């Protein structure tokens, strides 16, 4: 092959010179197998065609990969008739699990949504089981809750609303478990099932879907590590959230999750749970900040706010600590319960002190940063100078209540004589002679390992089955995520909505929450079972609408489902989903997922995101209305887009105007239109009506307007 | 009843409360007055009568309605590092003092620019509170009442906007840089809550419609006449009015979209020298925006400056926050005075409480309710006056004893409301019909001009 000589005179700007230059460039980037001058013209043309064809095929393949799943599926949009026949065929199917399998095996992609087996597997030991024992346990708890719900209403003299229809309940489930409304694809799939099975089938599909794992991981991360960026080097928020999603996918026991977080060791990139500690490095001088960790732990895992005790003793009566009598009713012997009920001084709550807070913080000084080894466990060593004290004093790790559940702290006999031993690692200490402080006082700890680090002791205490406040905190979290607001509590000032992370020990839980707490502990801290218990209860199934005058008391007592403002991410998720016929999940096309990611972030930035205080009920703001009226997401969702948008697909495949209106209502609001609504919007779609407008509008514009109207309704932005 | 948001055509509909929320433009008043003259049926509307009265009162007086700018120092500013220094005393700390334009009045040397504007102000150095917890104290300072679990009291801006309908097209009650403690409407309703915005460097987005006006109006008509009644049917009582606020919110958004006054948010229109005077920080820009907003008729602007909660490193934290405050407040007072707006604009600067004279072992000062300071200027406040004083070394057993001429938080509220032309003793009705005074305090006569 002759060498190519680039003998171009830069001063020569003639077209010929440019042509020569281009030829040289082309030859440099392509394989110069033969001299171009010697190849016949037809062969060169053929080669060119071949190259372009190859490029085109590659481009098509890339596009196909990126956009797979984008194409509209008319059968998924308008197949009610088919759905009815499918229901008829399946009428003899009694087993929900078998039905789900039937759906999974269906050739029609519209019905094969996230195929799941509802039968328990080895990989999901604590998950949904169809065993008679599990079902009967669930039925027992659900029955008890139903009785308590009814008794609560009777005691308050309140009438209950009727139960909500299946679509409404499924929408609540989707919003709570996946942060979006139902997709049209999901609705059509559910319509193929007998009506009695639809809610449970939908719930089980959600519980086993990645959408649930990731959505709950995000919500969980918010209360564990906050919504801020965290320290740049030492914190990997996304890694932490992904790890949480994996735990939800594996249905890791809640108590196990808490133990992993509290006792985490290693490098934050390798062991994601370590990020629970490293997120505090920015205030802890590149080491865990025990103060922040103590505050976080009490709020997240105990549902108690004792932050103010960091600086001073409680003098306002805001923080009452100790062994409340209601705590003792689980797992305590008769004598203890008797003593508690008789007002034994031991069970009288006291005002919190600085020592309560800093004793908890002391546990976290056991976690230290060891450079490339990451977080390591050492013996806790904490000193603090209390307000108005003259000097610092050593603070022993301790807990603010139920202290008998805390394993005794092993004492290293050499500690007293050699301060340096304080720096010894847990493993090193374990090899030495260890003597428990009060070995005879805690025989129940006999099954524990010989050595427990301070963080392990705290984790043990936090997850002890008799630590009811800790279990109540978890139940309250789950309840709040499902209902959009915390359960109401009885206070000195009356019956009020509670707070998700402020459950005073002097405010006993309601009977329903107490039953759920005990069931949660009994189930082995199984989050999925807890969700099933709550969502099977009449409190979750009841309608938000009644034929009597509904007051706030009805909502507090769950006589009606509370009408709550959707959180920002739910509004965004519902809007994004409403723009698509198919369910948006991890299997959606790359384009759709990318667009979803961008839209979500943009929307949250404008609409407002309450961060870790996301359960604070805030009234709608003008800013939020502006975002909905004129914002980019709503505009893009409503606008014609034959490739992406549901409204365009519906317009293309609808049989008639009535079909358009019905299907848009299902897609956006997840319900059928009322007669008046149907009449109004069908009329607007007619040619005569459109031509009366000034200027006249097209059918496409009217469909865009209808979509915009539905997206801007209160109903869309509120859970009901 | 059909509901329309086309205010230029004068429809009122069921939006009485929403209309009161500070969204009435001059055009709306005029169109309503024309309507009132033409239709006797509408004369029966108490809302319409009130609107007419308000418009006539405004026309008769010829004076602009009074506005208030609240510079909210969240976290508890130290009186000793700001308005009431005691340098060289046992508890004086590291701060020095500086002479002001008022004879014999010195403030902390952290605020030299404000010292040059003190002749415009009255300083109350003897405020005593009853709440030592941030959340409760913020509630008390913003509402004038101690927290009451049975009732949420409205803030000053909400009371002002509730009292009449004069003002701007854009929201009349605005909170800039507000956190979670932005002023609320309390029992007057969330429609009087402050409109929250961020750093004025950012444009006000989403205020332009994406379709033509007639089509936009058809969309809204269908939304409000077809969708919304369907949603409220059978659900909790007053869902629309007390919870979703859909109609009021949409109307407020519409009015804002059509207003020329939107440019008031854009501080970049100001000359560079003016921007520099307010300081290159969000608080300074917000003070400038507050001035511009008041100029177009906004009734209450709350600007938040946080960073005062100095339980540790008090001197450093307070000095930093005071430096930021100094630039913003001094430039604000100067601008309002130069433009002749200080007579109609009340400026109030303060936080939820002060900080302890004692410096704790961590070099910090803790919460202190026994004598702290609030600055007031303009709007009928006496110029160049100091009310009350605190001693340099309070007795721990009798902490209030060192406070001369003490002033309570309700007293402050009564004074502010009185200065704004509102009778503090007038009773407002809560949703259950319980009469509640605007304030239970006494006006501080010595600081009234």
Interface residues (C-beta under 8 A of the other chain):
Chain A: X308 X311 X312 X316 X318 X385 X387 X389 X491 X492 X493 X494 X496 X544 X545 X546 X547 X549 X550 X551 X552 X554 X555 X560 X563 X565 X606 X613 X616 X619 X620 X621 X622 X623 X624 X625 X626 X627 X629 X630 X631 X635 X674 X676 X677 X680 X681 X684 X693 X694 X695 X697 X701 X705 X708 X709 X710 X712 X713 X714 X715 X717 X718 X720
Chain B: X132 X133 X149 X150 X171 X180 X190 X193 X195 X196 X197 X205 X206 X207 X208 X209 X210 X211 X212 X214 X215 X218 X219 X222 X223 X226 X227 X228 X230 X231 X232 X233 X234 X235 X236 X237 X239 X240 X243 X244 X245 X246 X249 X250 X252 X253 X254 X256 X257 X311 X360 X361 X366
